[in-house]
Amino acid sequence: MQVPDTESSQNLKSWFLPYQIRWLKDESAVKIWEKSRRIGATYVQSYEDVRDVVSGKVDKVWFSSADESAAKEYIMEASKWALMFDKAARSLGEELLDEKNDIKALVIEFSNGGRIHALSSNPKAFRSKGGKVVLDEFAFHEQDEKLWKAAKPSATWGYPIRILSTHNGKQCLYYRFLERIAQGKLNWSVHKTPITQAIEEGLYDKIKKGKTTQEEREAWLEELRQDSFDQDTFNEEFMCVPVEGRTRFLPYDLIATCEDDGILYSDEELQNCRGNLYIGFDIARKKDLSVIVIAEKIASLLIVRRIHVMEKTPFHIQRDVLFNYLRLPSLRRACIDATGLGMQLGEEAQYSFGKYKVEAITFTGNVKQELAFPLRSAFEEKNIRIPYDPKLRDDLASVKKIVTASGAIRFMADHTDDGHADRFYAVGLANHAADDYQGPVWVKSAHSKPQSTVINNGY
């Protein structure tokens, strides 16, 4: 079959963006695309597959995605390209390939006998098949290892393999492929396209069908970030950054179940609060943040009413802020980080307000466990309410539980521009203050001795 002259530079530039053209022109036997969502990867892959079938480079394409809707979208795109290349191409709809295992595929047939099949994610679908293999959103296939084991032999006789996906943690086969490539253990071609690069190369201009300003592009990027709900989702879905989800101590979805709007108190509401208030204070001076969390305990429910964040704040100002909160009429107990820099401030607070009201806590591995595990229980049992605050959410989710080879548990968090899990430990300290509160200490004498007895005893 004579292939139309569709791949002139002018045509390619009118249909595709630079990163898509680079993908098309890469003729490697195996290539893998580490990509953002919404950048047109399925669109360009469907073109490549139709082109390969029409040109006779391959006679069959076996495409598999993680869900049925993605397979249908791929076939729709492929059908459009097929009509451009081959007016006789026709869609055969859904075809039963294996009655015993109920394997079905959406099929396009070309006039040269070539075919494109869009399969389900069932690994059995690839058994006894030969041809070009395309694995879309591979990181999200539930049986990725079985799928790869079944699909890889399909390309044995010189057929190409294409793997495209956004990230889904570091435990999947897709991430291990990228790791092995980086280590030089797999000689595969890698393309990486985060959303920022796609925008730089014209994605948003194409969406808006015209030249956009830098401000408009930045606003759209921020909209994507906000719509992602949390930083981990944005990193994986758009920035090609995998997340170590299994070590996260407080997962984002758990945190979200305890978020409420409108629960923070004004200064006046704090002064007039009739419920019991508790403080958690994580102290820093230059590198990290100082964070005071004030929470109200109502029955078994702890409600965060105030989050006061101080960055690079002199200690005398931090002292004034803390002491003003300690004077609140309903303040019952405060737990203060007295590790290192916080020792002096903890001692001053105890001297001024009493040890029954202020507990100075030195952080150790065991102490962190005593703060962290009850805090997680509070989230799991829905006994805590926190404000809807992306920075608070990211901070709570930043702590990772690490089990060492000896079985010891450690809690770790990366240093970022916005602290070092400071809000996490401030909330944990407030929770500890509320759980550990036994009420004020009242001293009451026993029975008074008669005056004569006192005198006779020489007092």
Rosetta blueprint (number, residue, H / E / L):
1 M L
2 Q L
3 V L
4 P L
5 D L
6 T L
7 E L
8 S L
9 S H
10 Q H
11 N H
12 L H
13 K H
14 S H
15 W H
16 F L
17 L L
18 P H
19 Y H
20 Q H
21 I H
22 R H
23 W H
24 L H
25 K H
26 D L
27 E L
28 S L
29 A L
30 V E
31 K E
32 I E
33 W E
34 E E
35 K E
36 S L
37 R L
38 R L
39 I L
40 G L
41 A H
42 T H
43 Y H
44 V H
45 Q H
46 S H
47 Y H
48 E H
49 D H
50 V H
51 R H
52 D H
53 V H
54 V H
55 S L
56 G L
57 K L
58 V L
59 D L
60 K E
61 V E
62 W E
63 F E
64 S E
65 S L
66 A L
67 D L
68 E H
69 S H
70 A H
71 A H
72 K H
73 E H
74 Y H
75 I H
76 M H
77 E H
78 A H
79 S H
80 K H
81 W H
82 A H
83 L H
84 M H
85 F H
86 D L
87 K L
88 A L
89 A L
90 R E
91 S E
92 L E
93 G E
94 E E
95 E E
96 L E
97 L E
98 D E
99 E L
100 K L
101 N L
102 D L
103 I E
104 K E
105 A E
106 L E
107 V E
108 I E
109 E E
110 F L
111 S L
112 N L
113 G L
114 G L
115 R E
116 I E
117 H E
118 A E
119 L E
120 S L
121 S L
122 N L
123 P H
124 K H
125 A H
126 F H
127 R L
128 S L
129 K L
130 G L
131 G L
132 K E
133 V E
134 V E
135 L E
136 D E
137 E L
138 F H
139 A H
140 F H
141 H L
142 E L
143 Q L
144 D H
145 E H
146 K H
147 L H
148 W H
149 K H
150 A H
151 A H
152 K H
153 P H
154 S H
155 A H
156 T L
157 W L
158 G L
159 Y L
160 P L
161 I E
162 R E
163 I E
164 L E
165 S E
166 T L
167 H L
168 N L
169 G L
170 K L
171 Q L
172 C L
173 L H
174 Y H
175 Y H
176 R H
177 F H
178 L H
179 E H
180 R H
181 I H
182 A H
183 Q L
184 G L
185 K L
186 L L
187 N L
188 W L
189 S E
190 V E
191 H E
192 K E
193 T E
194 P L
195 I H
196 T H
197 Q H
198 A H
199 I H
200 E H
201 E L
202 G L
203 L H
204 Y H
205 D H
206 K H
207 I H
208 K H
209 K L
210 G L
211 K L
212 T L
213 T L
214 Q H
215 E H
216 E H
217 R H
218 E H
219 A H
220 W H
221 L H
222 E H
223 E H
224 L H
225 R H
226 Q H
227 D H
228 S L
229 F L
230 D L
231 Q H
232 D H
233 T H
234 F H
235 N H
236 E H
237 E H
238 F H
239 M L
240 C L
241 V L
242 P L
243 V L
244 E L
245 G H
246 R H
247 T H
248 R E
249 F L
250 L L
251 P L
252 Y H
253 D H
254 L H
255 I H
256 A H
257 T L
258 C L
259 E E
260 D E
261 D L
262 G L
263 I L
264 L L
265 Y L
266 S L
267 D H
268 E H
269 E H
270 L H
271 Q H
272 N H
273 C L
274 R L
275 G L
276 N E
277 L E
278 Y E
279 I E
280 G E
281 F E
282 D E
283 I L
284 A L
285 R L
286 K L
287 K L
288 D L
289 L E
290 S E
291 V E
292 I E
293 V E
294 I E
295 A E
296 E E
297 K E
298 I E
299 A L
300 S L
301 L E
302 L E
303 I E
304 V E
305 R E
306 R E
307 I E
308 H E
309 V E
310 M E
311 E E
312 K L
313 T L
314 P L
315 F H
316 H H
317 I H
318 Q H
319 R H
320 D H
321 V H
322 L H
323 F H
324 N H
325 Y H
326 L H
327 R L
328 L L
329 P L
330 S L
331 L E
332 R E
333 R E
334 A E
335 C E
336 I E
337 D E
338 A L
339 T L
340 G L
341 L L
342 G H
343 M H
344 Q H
345 L H
346 G H
347 E H
348 E H
349 A H
350 Q H
351 Y H
352 S H
353 F H
354 G L
355 K L
356 Y L
357 K L
358 V E
359 E E
360 A E
361 I E
362 T L
363 F L
364 T L
365 G H
366 N H
367 V H
368 K H
369 Q H
370 E H
371 L H
372 A H
373 F H
374 P H
375 L H
376 R H
377 S H
378 A H
379 F H
380 E H
381 E L
382 K L
383 N L
384 I E
385 R E
386 I E
387 P E
388 Y L
389 D L
390 P H
391 K H
392 L H
393 R H
394 D H
395 D H
396 L H
397 A H
398 S L
399 V L
400 K E
401 K E
402 I E
403 V E
404 T L
405 A L
406 S L
407 G L
408 A L
409 I E
410 R E
411 F E
412 M E
413 A L
414 D L
415 H L
416 T E
417 D L
418 D L
419 G E
420 H L
421 A L
422 D H
423 R H
424 F H
425 Y H
426 A H
427 V H
428 G H
429 L H
430 A H
431 N H
432 H H
433 A H
434 A H
435 D H
436 D L
437 Y L
438 Q L
439 G L
440 P L
441 V L
442 W L
443 V L
444 K L
445 S L
446 A L
447 H L
448 S L
449 K L
450 P L
451 Q H
452 S H
453 T H
454 V H
455 I H
456 N H
457 N L
458 G L
459 Y L
